[in-house]
Amino acid sequence: METRTTCMGRAALLAAALLVPASRAAAQVADSAKAAGYGKAAADTNPVRTFGGFVDTYYAWDFDRPHFFDRAYTTQPARHAEANVNLAYIETKWTGPRYRGRLALQWGTSVQANYAGEPKIGGISGPNVSQFLQEASVGYQLAPTVWLDAGIFFAHVGYESWISRDNLAYTRSFVADFSPYYEAGAKLTWAASSKLTATFALVNGWQDISVYNTPPAGGVRFDFSPDSSITLTYDNFIGNATPDSVPVHLRFYHDVIAQYNPKGRWQFAAVYSIGSQSRSTPTDGTASWWGFTTFAKYHATSTLSFVGRVERYSDPSEVIIVTGLPFPFQTNGASLGVDVNFRAPVLWRTEFRGFNSKYPVWPLHSLGHYGQNDSYLVSSLALTF
């Protein structure tokens, strides 16, 4: 993941409607649950198989006009002045009395950007294979309220989804782009009550399918919904962020997420993330980074909605975002978006987003020159089938 953030930062359900869901218990965990058909086991002994897909096309104009057309510090939209596919995937799901599974194959510029830092040690595995597997997971119901899932699945941390259709805003915030999208390993999901769900994950590493160190990583997630309008979430990650050949750099990461979906036209969400990582020796101390994002979305009609976002990301020690410059990444951002649901299952989303950084870290059109500000306009037309 660190390599990926150095250079870039980082098909769907057969539902007929394409409105962004009115409530998301949380980003990647909600993805896994929805995509794999997680819920009560089928009542009969015959498995249910479904097929679907998603295509998200886009055109983005970056007003800094980066020289090589790659947009910095993001996985989406990844290209400037280019019509392309952000994410396309096809999927099949299986649901039986006590088992479930999902296989989804994917392609797109966000996929290429997000998997660029996938480790490659040895002659097997690595990004050449893993980037095309959005999810390949198998689940078994150990008890009425406990599921065990294993394979490649959406990450247990975070609020925003890997799939743009399911997010309040079209593009992912910094705190989402610079935390894991996916994981490989196993996880237990326990529906402790109608209000509380707990997830316990044991994974290869910080967004790693291929491993580069031997100790596994892990984390937990708790989603609490005191009523139908509020969801509160805490999740974390702990693991070694360096290869076995160098001293351990232990990484701790935490998310606190609040969602409020009152009855009516509004949706609100806020995310605060903080991480720390030990340095090479005890005397070097600990490096840290943090970020937050807030959303407000207004559904003006059944087909038209508006969304605003404010965010901040600060990585003064360059743990996650290595700029390659004398300056670290410390940036404020904001965006405004308009979503139009023509007719299900087609969604048209347009977003303007701007950034202001403490230091000149944004590539300009003139090669080797950098500025403190950046902004872009992106428009996307997506289809769920």
Sequence and secondary structure as in RCSB ss.txt:
>XXXX:A:sequence
METRTTCMGRAALLAAALLVPASRAAAQVADSAKAAGYGKAAADTNPVRTFGGFVDTYYAWDFDRPHFFDRAYTT
QPARHAEANVNLAYIETKWTGPRYRGRLALQWGTSVQANYAGEPKIGGISGPNVSQFLQEASVGYQLAPTVWLDA
GIFFAHVGYESWISRDNLAYTRSFVADFSPYYEAGAKLTWAASSKLTATFALVNGWQDISVYNTPPAGGVRFDFS
PDSSITLTYDNFIGNATPDSVPVHLRFYHDVIAQYNPKGRWQFAAVYSIGSQSRSTPTDGTASWWGFTTFAKYHA
TSTLSFVGRVERYSDPSEVIIVTGLPFPFQTNGASLGVDVNFRAPVLWRTEFRGFNSKYPVWPLHSLGHYGQNDS
YLVSSLALTF
>XXXX:A:secstr
 HHHHHHT       S  S  S  S HHHHHHHHHTT SS  SSSS EEEEEEEEEEEEEEETT  TTSB TT S
SS BSSEEEEEEEEEEEEEE SSEEEEEEEEESHHHHHHTTT    SSS SHHHHTTEEEEEEEEEEETTEEEEE
EEEE SS SS SSGGGSSSSS  HHHHTS SEEEEEEEEEE SSSEEEEEEEESSTT SS SSSS EEEEEEEEE
EETTEEEEEEEEEEE S TTS   EEEEEEEEEEE  SSSEEEEEEEEEEEEE SSGGG EEEEEEEEEEEEEE 
SSSEEEEEEEEEEEETT SS   SSSS EEEEEEEEEEEEE STTEEEEEEEEEEEESS  EE SSTT EESEEE
EEEEEEEEE 
